[in-house]
Amino acid sequence: MSQENQTAENQTVKHMASVKAAWDKAPEGPKKAAALKHYQAAEKAHEAENDEEAHNELKQASRALM
């Protein structure tokens, strides 16, 4: 894996951890449910090595929690 790919991987992992922490603290309800769907989509995108899509889904998950 190139240095650039490792950096993108690290950023994605950190972003996922940040969103997961916010999700864990959120109260139950429709916002949390919507955020979970985006987080799960981000996990799938990350597994498929599509970091751009993963970040987009994580941003949507964050917005859903607001």
Secondary structure as the mmCIF struct_conf table of DSSP 4:
data_model
#
loop_
_struct_conf.conf_type_id
_struct_conf.id
_struct_conf.beg_label_comp_id
_struct_conf.beg_label_asym_id
_struct_conf.beg_label_seq_id
_struct_conf.end_label_comp_id
_struct_conf.end_label_asym_id
_struct_conf.end_label_seq_id
HELX_RH_AL_P HELX_RH_AL_P1 GLN A 3 LYS A 25
BEND BEND1 ALA A 26 ALA A 26
HELX_LH_PP_P HELX_LH_PP_P1 PRO A 27 PRO A 27
BEND BEND2 GLU A 28 GLY A 29
HELX_RH_AL_P HELX_RH_AL_P2 PRO A 30 GLU A 47
TURN_TY1_P TURN_TY1_P1 ALA A 48 GLU A 49
HELX_RH_AL_P HELX_RH_AL_P3 ASP A 51 LEU A 65
#
